[in-house]
């Protein structure tokens, strides 16, 4: 039994007229008659009682009807899913991210917009250490990754900037730049003797040292920005962090100060495979970066 036999049976069952059913299917009436005969032979049952003027379902046909309807409905659902998957409208996307992407809000905004536009696609988001994200993407464990630039990228990956902010200075409220400080911006040169608590992205720290004319004293590297700010609050040093952190959270014991001079730019980028072919992933990439 083939799907064309089921379609032929349902057309006749609904029309109760071979000529009209054949017209509906776009085939000649003799061809339809052959298909019904083949189906009946395959099932070993007469599905229609027919005379020259009347066509009715036989008891076997009445029993077969709901099953045939269910089969066709399931096939149509499968066809629909297949077509939608081919257009990137169903499936699953694995996204990795560095924590600072959540403070900037870029991860949340894009995921929310994509879920509204494509509710049938499952999105799974997992925080990772930033240095691990490129390899996870290359190896296929992730489909997209949100990172802080600059960072070394394998040739197989592409980075597209989605947010630009700036680096600022996190200091303890008890430090010289704390609550009693009357200045507006901290000159990087004033930081030469400080110990720096390091976030995952150290580019801001190194650039502050370059501008201040010194090599930063590198201290602990606790991981997330919240952990970095906690170390600062406990008096373990100062930290150069993205401005998204003070824009998003308040941490007791920490004050954020602007750095003097030209802003040190910090960029959040989405990483994706250069030759991505998965329709679901390419759909999301086009949403995040329309020109991609």
Secondary structure, 3 states (H helix, E strand, C coil): CCHHHHHHHHHHHHHCCHHHHHHHHCCCHHHHHHHHHHHHHHHCCCCEEECCCCEEECHHHHHHHHHHHHHHHHHHHHHHHHHHHHCCCCEEEEEEECCHHHHHCHHHHHHHHHHHHCCCEEEEEEECCHHHHHHHHHCCCCCEEEEEECCCCCCCEEEEEEEEEEEEEEEECCCCCCCCCCCCEECHHHHCCCEECCECCCHHHHHHHHHHCCCCEECCCCECHHHHHHHHHCCCCEEEEEHHHHHHCCCCCEEEEEECCCCCEEEEEEEEECCCCCHHHHHHHHHHCCCC
